[in-house]
Amino acid sequence: MTRAVLSLGSNLGDRAAHLRAALAALDDFVMAVSGVYETPPWGGPGPDGRESSPYLNAVVLAVDDGDDPYAWLTRARELERAAGRDRDPSWRFAPRTLDVDVITVWTAAGAAIISDDPDLVLPHPRAHQRAFVLRPWLDIQPYAQLPGHGWVYDLVRADPVAADLPNLRPCTDLFLEP
């Protein structure tokens, strides 16, 4: 059995519908879902000079009977494909209908799975720098720890994450239900 933290984001099309569809597809795995936050896009303008639209972001705590952490990556990619995500190799931070990142995975015994496989780096190599991951995670696990980086509560209070917190806007009128 594995337990995972997944980050969901959308900044293209009906953002809320993309998040809801991903959550519906994860239904049997979902233990908890954070609030939704609107956040500015990352990475600057694309090759054509256009800026991306703001994201809607949420975090999901999920569980699976299997013990393969790659199952989470496969599931994430399937959700993105179902949302019609088109990866643009010329623009790393291109707008996306749905982005699903596997942030961290634990075994049934509670041990963090560490991986440096280029296909699945665990924990996510930049999660400790992303307010749009860490702040929603606190909604569902106030005592969470990001393996190798410490308490999530401490991470959100330190730069660079603390400097990004004012840019997160809670969407109090938007709910995602497991």
DOZA-185461 format. One line per field, with one value per residue (C-alpha): x, y, z; residue number from 1; residue in one letter. Coordinates in nm, 2 decimals, always signed. Example, Ala and Ser with C-alpha at 12.3 -4.5 7.8 and 13.67 -1.06 7.14 Angstrom:
x <- c(+1.23 / +1.37)
y <- c(-0.45 / -0.11)
z <- c(+0.78 / +0.71)
num <- c(1 / 2)
residu <- c(A / S)
***
This chain:
x <- c(+0.00 / +0.13 / +0.01 / +0.08 / +0.06 / -0.04 / -0.05 / -0.32 / -0.31 / -0.49 / -0.46 / -0.62 / -0.98 / -1.24 / -0.98 / -1.22 / -1.38 / -1.03 / -0.96 / -1.30 / -1.26 / -0.92 / -1.06 / -1.35 / -1.11 / -0.91 / -1.23 / -1.15 / -0.80 / -0.87 / -0.84 / -0.84 / -0.85 / -0.72 / -0.89 / -0.84 / -0.60 / -0.55 / -0.18 / +0.02 / +0.18 / +0.55 / +0.82 / +0.75 / +0.63 / +0.64 / +0.84 / +0.57 / +0.59 / +0.25 / +0.21 / +0.02 / -0.31 / -0.34 / -0.36 / -0.61 / -0.41 / -0.51 / -0.34 / -0.47 / -0.38 / -0.44 / -0.39 / -0.35 / -0.35 / -0.04 / +0.31 / +0.45 / +0.52 / +0.53 / +0.16 / +0.11 / +0.31 / +0.12 / -0.21 / -0.09 / -0.01 / -0.34 / -0.53 / -0.33 / -0.40 / -0.77 / -0.78 / -0.62 / -0.29 / -0.05 / +0.32 / +0.51 / +0.88 / +0.97 / +0.79 / +0.85 / +0.59 / +0.33 / -0.04 / -0.20 / -0.54 / -0.41 / -0.08 / -0.05 / +0.27 / +0.36 / +0.50 / +0.59 / +0.50 / +0.51 / +0.51 / +0.24 / +0.48 / +0.51 / +0.86 / +0.92 / +1.01 / +1.32 / +1.39 / +1.64 / +1.51 / +1.47 / +1.12 / +1.01 / +1.22 / +1.08 / +1.02 / +0.94 / +1.27 / +1.11 / +0.82 / +1.00 / +1.01 / +0.65 / +0.39 / +0.12 / +0.20 / +0.30 / +0.02 / -0.27 / -0.09 / -0.12 / -0.50 / -0.51 / -0.20 / -0.11 / +0.18 / +0.31 / +0.68 / +0.84 / +1.10 / +1.45 / +1.33 / +1.14 / +0.81 / +0.58 / +0.48 / +0.84 / +0.89 / +0.60 / +0.74 / +1.09 / +1.19 / +1.14 / +0.80 / +0.71 / +0.76 / +0.52 / +0.24 / +0.08 / +0.03 / -0.19 / -0.56 / -0.79 / -1.09 / -1.34 / -1.63 / -1.48 / -1.49 / -1.35 / -1.51 / -1.36)
y <- c(+0.00 / +0.35 / +0.69 / +0.99 / +1.37 / +1.49 / +1.85 / +1.95 / +2.27 / +2.41 / +2.74 / +2.67 / +2.62 / +2.56 / +2.53 / +2.43 / +2.16 / +2.01 / +1.99 / +1.83 / +1.58 / +1.47 / +1.44 / +1.23 / +1.00 / +0.96 / +0.90 / +0.56 / +0.67 / +1.01 / +1.05 / +1.44 / +1.74 / +2.09 / +2.41 / +2.57 / +2.86 / +3.09 / +3.15 / +3.34 / +3.14 / +3.03 / +3.07 / +3.40 / +3.45 / +3.18 / +3.17 / +3.39 / +3.65 / +3.56 / +3.52 / +3.23 / +3.28 / +3.23 / +2.88 / +2.71 / +2.47 / +2.21 / +1.92 / +1.57 / +1.30 / +0.96 / +0.60 / +0.29 / -0.08 / -0.14 / -0.08 / +0.06 / +0.44 / +0.45 / +0.37 / +0.73 / +0.87 / +0.66 / +0.78 / +1.14 / +1.12 / +0.95 / +1.23 / +1.49 / +1.30 / +1.28 / +1.66 / +1.70 / +1.83 / +1.91 / +1.92 / +2.20 / +2.11 / +2.47 / +2.62 / +2.43 / +2.64 / +2.64 / +2.68 / +2.35 / +2.21 / +1.99 / +1.94 / +1.66 / +1.63 / +1.34 / +1.53 / +1.25 / +0.88 / +0.67 / +0.29 / +0.12 / +0.13 / +0.51 / +0.52 / +0.79 / +0.65 / +0.83 / +0.80 / +0.98 / +0.80 / +1.08 / +0.96 / +0.98 / +1.19 / +1.16 / +1.37 / +1.62 / +1.81 / +2.16 / +2.11 / +2.27 / +2.60 / +2.61 / +2.79 / +2.66 / +2.31 / +2.36 / +2.60 / +2.38 / +2.07 / +2.23 / +2.24 / +1.86 / +1.77 / +2.05 / +1.84 / +1.72 / +1.67 / +1.69 / +1.41 / +1.56 / +1.91 / +1.91 / +2.04 / +2.19 / +2.45 / +2.57 / +2.56 / +2.80 / +3.05 / +3.06 / +3.22 / +3.16 / +3.02 / +3.29 / +3.56 / +3.38 / +3.34 / +3.68 / +3.58 / +3.28 / +3.37 / +3.13 / +3.05 / +3.03 / +2.99 / +2.69 / +2.34 / +2.01 / +1.71 / +1.37)
z <- c(+0.00 / -0.08 / +0.03 / -0.20 / -0.21 / -0.55 / -0.67 / -0.92 / -1.13 / -1.43 / -1.61 / -1.95 / -2.04 / -1.76 / -1.48 / -1.21 / -1.43 / -1.51 / -1.13 / -1.06 / -1.34 / -1.21 / -0.86 / -0.99 / -1.17 / -0.85 / -0.64 / -0.49 / -0.40 / -0.24 / +0.14 / +0.16 / -0.07 / +0.01 / -0.06 / -0.40 / -0.45 / -0.75 / -0.82 / -1.07 / -1.35 / -1.34 / -1.58 / -1.76 / -2.12 / -2.38 / -2.70 / -2.86 / -2.58 / -2.43 / -2.05 / -1.91 / -1.72 / -1.35 / -1.21 / -0.99 / -0.76 / -0.50 / -0.32 / -0.28 / -0.02 / -0.18 / -0.10 / -0.32 / -0.24 / -0.45 / -0.35 / -0.67 / -0.66 / -1.04 / -1.04 / -0.91 / -1.20 / -1.45 / -1.30 / -1.31 / -1.68 / -1.76 / -1.58 / -1.78 / -2.11 / -2.03 / -1.98 / -2.32 / -2.20 / -2.48 / -2.38 / -2.56 / -2.55 / -2.65 / -2.35 / -2.02 / -1.83 / -2.11 / -2.02 / -1.93 / -1.90 / -1.62 / -1.44 / -1.19 / -1.00 / -0.76 / -0.46 / -0.23 / -0.17 / +0.14 / +0.19 / +0.40 / +0.69 / +0.66 / +0.51 / +0.26 / -0.09 / -0.22 / -0.59 / -0.82 / -1.13 / -1.39 / -1.47 / -1.10 / -0.86 / -0.51 / -0.33 / -0.61 / -0.66 / -0.64 / -0.40 / -0.11 / -0.31 / -0.42 / -0.22 / -0.45 / -0.33 / +0.03 / +0.14 / +0.02 / +0.16 / +0.51 / +0.46 / +0.47 / +0.68 / +0.92 / +1.06 / +0.72 / +0.65 / +0.31 / +0.31 / +0.31 / +0.37 / +0.70 / +0.83 / +0.57 / +0.82 / +0.85 / +0.48 / +0.41 / +0.67 / +0.50 / +0.18 / -0.11 / -0.02 / +0.23 / -0.03 / -0.26 / -0.01 / -0.07 / -0.43 / -0.34 / -0.33 / -0.16 / -0.37 / -0.09 / -0.33 / -0.50 / -0.34 / -0.46 / -0.30 / -0.28)
num <- c(1 / 2 / 3 / 4 / 5 / 6 / 7 / 8 / 9 / 10 / 11 / 12 / 13 / 14 / 15 / 16 / 17 / 18 / 19 / 20 / 21 / 22 / 23 / 24 / 25 / 26 / 27 / 28 / 29 / 30 / 31 / 32 / 33 / 34 / 35 / 36 / 37 / 38 / 39 / 40 / 41 / 42 / 43 / 44 / 45 / 46 / 47 / 48 / 49 / 50 / 51 / 52 / 53 / 54 / 55 / 56 / 57 / 58 / 59 / 60 / 61 / 62 / 63 / 64 / 65 / 66 / 67 / 68 / 69 / 70 / 71 / 72 / 73 / 74 / 75 / 76 / 77 / 78 / 79 / 80 / 81 / 82 / 83 / 84 / 85 / 86 / 87 / 88 / 89 / 90 / 91 / 92 / 93 / 94 / 95 / 96 / 97 / 98 / 99 / 100 / 101 / 102 / 103 / 104 / 105 / 106 / 107 / 108 / 109 / 110 / 111 / 112 / 113 / 114 / 115 / 116 / 117 / 118 / 119 / 120 / 121 / 122 / 123 / 124 / 125 / 126 / 127 / 128 / 129 / 130 / 131 / 132 / 133 / 134 / 135 / 136 / 137 / 138 / 139 / 140 / 141 / 142 / 143 / 144 / 145 / 146 / 147 / 148 / 149 / 150 / 151 / 152 / 153 / 154 / 155 / 156 / 157 / 158 / 159 / 160 / 161 / 162 / 163 / 164 / 165 / 166 / 167 / 168 / 169 / 170 / 171 / 172 / 173 / 174 / 175 / 176 / 177 / 178)
residu <- c(M / T / R / A / V / L / S / L / G / S / N / L / G / D / R / A / A / H / L / R / A / A / L / A / A / L / D / D / F / V / M / A / V / S / G / V / Y / E / T / P / P / W / G / G / P / G / P / D / G / R / E / S / S / P / Y / L / N / A / V / V / L / A / V / D / D / G / D / D / P / Y / A / W / L / T / R / A / R / E / L / E / R / A / A / G / R / D / R / D / P / S / W / R / F / A / P / R / T / L / D / V / D / V / I / T / V / W / T / A / A / G / A / A / I / I / S / D / D / P / D / L / V / L / P / H / P / R / A / H / Q / R / A / F / V / L / R / P / W / L / D / I / Q / P / Y / A / Q / L / P / G / H / G / W / V / Y / D / L / V / R / A / D / P / V / A / A / D / L / P / N / L / R / P / C / T / D / L / F / L / E / P)
***
